[in-house]
Amino acid sequence: MKDIKNMKNIMNLILISFLIFSISLMIFSGSGCAEKVWNGDCVITDEQSLQALAGCTKVSGSLTIAKTTLANLDGLGQLTSIGGSLGITYNLSLENLNGLSNLISVAKWLNISGNKALKNLDGLNNLTSVGGNMHITCNSSLKQINALGNLTSVGESVEIKKNLSLENLDGLGNLTSVGRNLYIRGDLSLENLNGLSNLTSVGGYLYIDNNDTLKNLKGLDNLTSVAGNLHIKWNDTLKSLEGLNNLTSVGGELHIIANLSLENLDTLGNLTSVGKGYGLAYNSSLENFDGLSNLTSVNGYLYINDNDFLKNFDGLSNLTSVGGYLHISDNDVLENFVGLGNLTSVGGYFYVKGNSLLKNFDDLGNLASVGGYMHIDDNDALENFDGLSNLISVGGGLEIIGNFSIKNFDGLSNLTSVGEYLHIRWNSSLENINGFGNLTSVAGELHIRSNQILPTCSAKNYEKQLRNNGWNNLVLIDGNNDSGTCD
């Protein structure tokens, strides 16, 4: 019995050894390349597994070349197509891709990332299409991508990110469209986008950010539409948006943020619509909105914040409506609303805060309604509301707080209804609230507090006016001038 048991153990060992040998033979001896086709996925980790793929013309699945010490990919010269994805990642000694010189198509995504010694993409000269995403990221020595000159289509997104030595995108000259998103991010040596000169549309987002030496957007001259968001952010030396001359529509958000050298928006003259929202903030050299003269509507929000040299809204003279909120804050030299004379409605909230030189609302004479709340806070130089003479309704609450120079609300004499609360606080020069003579409908609480000059009797008289019209909500009136007199 003991001999039989030993015999079984020996047979099991032989069977296991045979299976291991068979698998090794398939992976390493090239027997996985039946009739020049490698069936399934292939992973190359060293020279032996590279040579196992030698002679194959096609990989039916994905090809991954990752974390190797290979200096080149010689031996893959017959490979013409990959049925899945191609990943070439974190090969720290890889200097070129010459071994892929006959590769024509990648059915899914192409990922070339983290190859520190890679200086160019030579070897991909015959690549014409990538069916999925294309990622070229974190290749710190990569100076150019000219070898992609025959690439005409990318089915999904293109990401070119953190290639610290990349000087241009000239290899993308035949790319006419990107199916989804285009990201150009953190390429610190990139000076222009000339290589994108034939790009006409982006099906999703276009993000251009953190490119420290990018001076303009030349190369995007044929781009007419971005279906999703367009974000241009944190490009420190970007002086103009030259290159966006033919852009007519942005389907999502348009954000132009923290481009410290940006002086104007002149090349956006053909832009007529923004679908979701428009954000303009932290552009410390921007002085005006010239270039947006054909923008008639923003379907979503419009926020204009922290633009240190912006004095007015010249350039927005044809804007008639903002579908979402309008947020204007912390623009240090903004003096008035000149340029918004045709704005008739704000669908969401209207927020004006911390504009220290803003004196009035002149040129907002056509604004008739605000759909959400309206907050006018901490505008130290604001003297009156005269430019809001046609404002009839505020759909949410109305808050007027911390405006040290405001003396009265006479410019709000046509306001008849506020959909929620009415809060008036810390307006140290406020003398009366007679301008609320027609405001008889306030749906929420009334707070009139800590307005040092305002006679308490003026606040009480307004409370009485509301109660005479059936109002019966919470009221807080305190900290005003108890010794003041009323007519």
C-alpha positions in Angstrom: 0.0 0.0 0.0 2.8 2.3 0.8 4.4 1.7 -2.6 1.1 2.5 -4.3 0.8 5.8 -2.4 4.3 6.8 -3.3 3.6 6.0 -6.9 0.5 8.3 -6.8 2.6 11.1 -5.4 5.1 10.7 -8.1 2.5 10.7 -10.8 0.9 13.9 -9.3 4.3 15.6 -9.3 4.9 14.6 -12.9 1.5 16.0 -13.9 2.1 19.3 -12.1 5.5 19.6 -13.7 4.0 19.0 -17.1 1.4 21.7 -16.6 3.9 24.2 -15.4 6.1 23.4 -18.4 3.2 23.7 -20.8 2.2 27.2 -19.4 5.8 28.4 -19.5 6.1 27.1 -23.1 3.0 29.0 -24.1 4.2 32.3 -22.4 7.9 32.3 -23.1 8.6 30.2 -26.1 6.3 32.0 -28.5 3.8 29.2 -28.8 1.1 31.6 -27.8 1.5 33.2 -31.2 -0.4 30.7 -33.3 -0.5 31.7 -37.0 1.1 35.0 -36.1 -1.8 35.9 -33.8 -1.4 36.1 -30.0 -4.7 35.0 -28.6 -5.8 36.9 -25.5 -3.9 39.3 -23.4 -0.1 39.5 -23.3 2.1 40.9 -20.5 5.7 41.7 -21.2 7.9 42.0 -18.0 11.4 41.2 -19.4 13.4 40.3 -22.5 12.2 36.7 -22.5 8.5 37.6 -22.5 9.2 40.2 -25.2 10.8 37.6 -27.5 7.8 35.3 -26.9 5.8 37.9 -28.9 8.3 38.2 -31.7 6.9 37.3 -35.1 3.3 38.1 -34.1 1.3 40.5 -36.3 -1.7 40.8 -34.0 -2.6 40.6 -30.3 -6.3 39.8 -30.0 -6.5 41.1 -26.4 -4.5 43.8 -24.7 -0.7 44.3 -24.6 0.9 45.5 -21.4 4.6 46.4 -21.2 5.1 47.5 -17.6 7.8 48.0 -15.0 10.6 46.4 -17.1 14.3 47.2 -17.5 14.0 47.1 -21.3 15.8 49.9 -23.2 13.9 49.1 -26.5 11.1 47.0 -27.9 13.1 45.4 -30.7 11.4 42.2 -31.8 7.9 43.6 -32.1 8.4 44.9 -35.6 5.8 42.7 -37.2 3.0 43.8 -34.9 0.3 45.7 -36.8 -2.8 45.7 -34.6 -3.9 45.3 -31.0 -7.5 44.1 -30.4 -7.6 45.5 -26.9 -5.5 48.2 -25.2 -1.8 49.0 -25.3 -0.1 50.0 -22.1 3.5 51.1 -21.9 4.1 52.2 -18.3 6.8 52.7 -15.8 9.7 51.3 -17.9 12.4 53.4 -16.4 15.1 52.5 -19.0 12.9 52.6 -22.1 14.4 55.1 -24.6 12.3 54.6 -27.7 9.4 52.7 -29.2 11.1 51.8 -32.5 10.1 48.2 -32.2 6.4 49.2 -32.9 7.2 50.7 -36.3 4.4 48.7 -38.1 1.6 49.2 -35.5 -1.4 50.7 -37.3 -4.3 50.5 -34.8 -5.2 50.0 -31.2 -8.8 49.1 -30.7 -9.2 50.3 -27.1 -7.0 52.7 -25.1 -3.3 53.7 -25.5 -1.5 54.5 -22.3 2.2 55.7 -22.4 3.0 56.8 -18.9 5.8 57.1 -16.4 8.7 56.2 -18.8 11.3 58.5 -17.5 14.0 57.9 -20.2 11.6 58.1 -23.2 12.4 61.2 -25.3 10.1 60.7 -28.3 7.4 58.4 -29.6 9.4 57.4 -32.7 8.1 53.9 -33.7 4.5 54.9 -33.7 4.8 56.6 -37.0 2.2 54.3 -38.7 -0.4 54.5 -36.0 -3.6 55.9 -37.5 -6.3 55.2 -34.9 -7.0 54.6 -31.2 -10.5 53.4 -30.4 -10.6 54.4 -26.8 -8.6 56.8 -24.6 -5.1 58.0 -25.3 -3.0 58.9 -22.2 0.5 60.3 -22.6 1.4 61.3 -19.1 4.4 61.7 -16.7 7.1 61.0 -19.2 9.6 63.5 -17.8 12.1 63.4 -20.7 9.6 63.4 -23.6 10.3 66.4 -25.8 8.1 65.8 -28.8 5.3 63.5 -30.1 6.0 64.0 -33.8 5.7 60.3 -34.5 1.9 60.6 -34.1 1.6 62.5 -37.3 -0.6 59.8 -39.0 -3.0 59.6 -36.1 -6.4 60.8 -37.4 -8.9 59.7 -34.8 -9.2 59.0 -31.1 -12.6 57.5 -30.2 -12.7 58.8 -26.6 -10.5 61.0 -24.6 -6.9 62.4 -25.1 -4.9 63.2 -22.0 -1.4 64.9 -22.3 -0.3 65.6 -18.8 2.8 66.3 -16.8 5.3 65.6 -19.6 7.7 68.2 -18.1 10.0 68.5 -21.2 7.3 68.5 -23.9 7.7 71.5 -26.1 4.9 71.2 -28.6 2.0 69.0 -29.9 3.1 69.0 -33.5 2.5 65.3 -33.9 -1.3 65.8 -33.6 -1.6 67.8 -36.8 -4.0 65.3 -38.5 -6.3 64.9 -35.5 -9.6 66.5 -36.5 -11.9 65.5 -33.6 -11.8 64.0 -30.1 -14.8 61.9 -29.3 -14.9 62.8 -25.7 -12.4 64.9 -23.6 -9.1 66.6 -24.3 -6.8 67.3 -21.3 -3.6 69.3 -21.7 -2.3 69.6 -18.1 0.9 70.3 -16.3 3.2 70.3 -19.4 5.6 72.9 -18.0 7.6 73.4 -21.2 4.7 73.6 -23.6 4.7 77.0 -25.4 1.9 76.7 -27.9 -0.8 74.3 -29.2 0.1 74.6 -32.9 -0.1 70.8 -33.4 -3.9 71.0 -32.9 -4.4 73.2 -36.0 -6.9 70.7 -37.6 -9.0 70.1 -34.6 -12.6 71.3 -35.2 -14.6 69.8 -32.3 -14.3 68.2 -28.9 -17.2 65.9 -28.0 -16.8 66.3 -24.2 -14.5 68.5 -22.1 -11.5 70.6 -23.0 -9.2 71.3 -20.1 -6.1 73.4 -20.5 -4.4 74.0 -17.1 -1.1 74.3 -15.2 1.0 74.8 -18.4 3.5 77.4 -17.0 5.0 78.5 -20.3 1.9 78.6 -22.5 1.5 82.1 -23.9 -1.5 81.8 -26.1 -3.9 79.2 -27.6 -2.7 79.4 -31.2 -3.3 76.0 -32.8 -7.0 75.9 -31.8 -7.9 78.3 -34.7 -10.3 75.7 -36.3 -12.0 74.7 -33.2 -15.7 75.8 -33.4 -17.4 73.9 -30.6 -16.8 72.2 -27.3 -19.8 70.0 -26.3 -18.9 69.9 -22.6 -16.9 72.1 -20.3 -14.0 74.4 -21.4 -11.7 75.1 -18.5 -8.6 77.4 -19.0 -6.9 77.6 -15.6 -3.6 78.3 -13.8 -1.6 79.0 -17.0 0.7 81.7 -15.4 2.1 83.2 -18.7 -1.0 83.0 -20.8 -1.5 86.6 -22.1 -4.3 86.1 -24.6 -6.9 83.5 -25.8 -5.7 83.9 -29.4 -6.6 80.7 -31.1 -10.2 80.6 -30.0 -11.3 83.0 -32.7 -13.7 80.6 -34.3 -15.2 79.2 -31.2 -19.0 79.7 -31.3 -20.4 77.5 -28.5 -19.6 75.8 -25.3 -22.2 73.3 -24.3 -21.1 73.0 -20.6 -19.2 75.3 -18.4 -16.7 78.0 -19.5 -14.1 78.6 -16.7 -11.3 81.1 -17.2 -9.6 81.1 -13.9 -6.2 82.1 -12.3 -4.4 83.0 -15.5 -2.3 85.7 -13.9 -1.0 87.3 -17.2 -4.3 87.2 -19.1 -5.0 90.8 -20.3 -8.2 90.4 -22.5 -10.8 88.1 -24.0 -10.6 89.7 -27.4 -10.6 86.5 -29.4 -13.9 85.2 -28.1 -15.8 87.5 -30.4 -17.7 84.6 -32.1 -18.9 83.0 -28.9 -22.7 83.3 -28.8 -23.8 80.8 -26.1 -22.6 79.0 -23.0 -24.7 76.1 -21.9 -24.2 75.6 -18.2 -22.1 78.4 -16.6 -19.4 80.9 -17.1 -16.8 81.5 -14.4 -14.2 84.3 -14.6 -12.0 84.5 -11.5 -8.5 85.3 -10.2 -7.3 86.7 -13.5 -5.3 89.5 -11.9 -4.4 91.3 -15.2 -7.8 91.3 -16.9 -9.3 94.8 -17.3 -12.4 94.2 -19.4 -14.8 91.9 -21.2 -14.1 93.2 -24.7 -14.4 90.2 -27.0 -17.7 88.9 -25.5 -19.9 91.3 -27.5 -21.8 88.5 -29.2 -22.6 86.6 -26.0 -26.4 86.9 -25.6 -27.2 84.4 -23.0 -25.7 82.2 -20.3 -28.0 79.3 -19.6 -26.4 78.5 -16.2 -24.5 80.6 -13.8 -22.2 83.6 -14.3 -19.6 84.3 -11.6 -17.0 87.1 -11.8 -14.7 87.0 -8.8 -11.3 88.3 -7.7 -10.3 90.0 -10.9 -8.1 92.7 -9.5 -8.1 95.2 -12.4 -11.7 94.7 -13.7 -13.4 98.2 -13.7 -16.7 97.5 -15.4 -18.6 95.0 -17.6 -17.9 96.6 -21.0 -18.1 93.8 -23.6 -21.2 92.2 -22.2 -23.5 94.7 -23.7 -25.6 92.1 -25.6 -26.1 89.8 -22.6 -29.8 89.6 -21.9 -30.2 86.8 -19.5 -28.4 84.6 -17.0 -30.3 81.4 -16.4 -28.7 80.5 -13.1 -27.0 82.6 -10.5 -25.0 85.8 -11.0 -22.2 86.1 -8.5 -19.9 89.1 -8.4 -17.5 89.4 -5.6 -14.1 90.8 -4.5 -13.2 92.7 -7.7 -11.1 95.3 -6.1 -11.5 98.2 -8.6 -15.0 97.4 -10.0 -16.9 100.7 -9.9 -20.2 100.0 -11.6 -22.3 97.7 -13.8 -21.8 99.6 -17.0 -21.9 97.0 -19.8 -24.9 95.0 -18.4 -27.5 97.4 -19.7 -29.5 94.8 -21.6 -29.6 92.2 -18.8 -33.3 91.7 -18.0 -33.4 88.6 -15.8 -31.3 86.5 -13.4 -32.8 83.0 -13.0 -31.0 82.1 -9.8 -29.5 84.1 -7.0 -27.9 87.5 -7.4 -24.9 88.0 -5.1 -22.8 91.1 -4.9 -20.2 91.1 -2.2 -16.8 92.6 -1.2 -16.4 94.9 -4.2 -14.7 97.7 -2.3 -15.0 100.5 -4.9 -18.4 99.6 -6.3 -20.5 102.8 -6.0 -23.8 102.0 -7.7 -25.8 99.7 -9.9 -25.9 102.0 -12.9 -26.7 100.4 -16.2 -28.8 97.6 -14.6 -32.0 99.5 -15.4 -33.5 96.7 -17.4 -33.2 94.1 -14.7 -36.8 93.2 -13.8 -36.5 90.0 -11.8 -34.2 87.8 -9.7 -35.4 84.2 -9.4 -33.5 83.3 -6.3 -32.1 85.3 -3.3 -30.4 88.6 -3.7 -27.5 89.4 -1.3 -25.8 92.8 -1.4 -23.0 92.6 1.2 -19.8 94.3 2.3 -19.5 96.8 -0.6 -17.9 99.6 1.3 -18.3 102.4 -1.3 -21.9 101.5 -2.4 -23.9 104.7 -2.2 -27.3 103.9 -3.8 -29.5 101.4 -5.7 -30.6 103.8 -8.4 -29.7 101.5 -11.2 -32.2 98.9 -10.1 -35.2 101.1 -10.6 -37.1 98.5 -12.7 -36.5 95.5 -10.4 -39.9 94.2 -9.4 -39.4 90.9 -7.7 -36.9 88.8 -5.8 -37.8 85.1 -5.7 -35.8 84.3 -2.6 -34.6 86.3 0.3 -33.2 89.9 0.1 -30.2 90.6 2.2 -28.5 94.0 2.5 -25.6 93.8 5.0 -22.4 95.7 5.8 -22.6 98.4 3.1 -21.1 101.3 5.0 -21.9 104.1 2.5 -25.5 103.3 1.6 -27.9 106.0 2.8 -31.3 104.8 1.5 -33.0 102.3 -0.7 -34.7 104.8 -3.1 -33.5 102.9 -6.2 -35.7 99.9 -5.1 -38.9 101.8 -5.2 -40.5 99.5 -7.8 -39.7 96.3 -5.8 -43.0 94.7 -4.8 -42.3 91.2 -3.6 -39.6 89.2 -1.8 -40.1 85.4 -1.8 -38.4 84.7 1.5 -36.7 86.8 4.3 -35.7 90.5 4.3 -32.5 91.2 6.3 -31.1 94.6 6.7 -28.0 94.8 9.0 -24.8 96.7 9.7 -25.3 99.5 7.2 -23.8 102.2 9.2 -24.8 105.2 7.0 -28.4 104.1 6.4 -30.8 106.9 7.1 -34.2 105.5 6.1 -35.9 102.7 4.3 -38.6 104.8 2.5 -37.5 103.2 -0.8 -39.5 100.1 0.3 -42.8 101.9 -0.1 -44.1 99.4 -2.7 -42.6 96.3 -1.1 -45.6 94.9 0.6 -45.1 91.2 0.1 -42.3 89.5 2.1 -42.8 85.8 2.6 -40.3 85.2 5.4 -38.8 86.9 8.5 -38.0 90.6 8.8 -34.7 91.5 10.4 -33.6 95.2 10.7 -30.7 95.2 13.0 -27.5 97.2 14.0 -27.9 100.0 11.5 -26.5 102.8 13.7 -28.1 105.8 12.1 -31.4 104.4 11.0 -34.2 105.6 13.3 -35.9 102.7 15.0 -39.2 104.3 14.2 -38.4 104.0 10.5 -38.0 100.2 10.9 -41.2 100.0 13.0 -43.1 102.0 10.4 -42.1 99.5 7.7 -43.1 96.6 9.9 -46.5 98.2 10.3 -46.7 98.6 6.5 -46.2 94.9 6.1 -48.7 93.9 8.8 -51.3 96.2 7.3 -51.0 93.9 4.2 -51.6 90.7 6.2 -48.0 89.8 7.0 -47.5 87.9 10.2 -44.0 86.5 10.4 -41.1 86.8 12.9 -39.6 90.3 13.2 -36.3 91.3 14.9 -35.7 95.1 15.1 -32.8 96.1 17.4 -29.5 97.9 17.5 -30.8 100.9 15.5 -31.0 104.5 16.5 -33.7 104.6 19.2 -33.5 108.4 19.5 -33.9 109.1 15.8 -37.0 110.8 14.5 -39.4 110.0 11.6 -41.5 112.3 9.5 
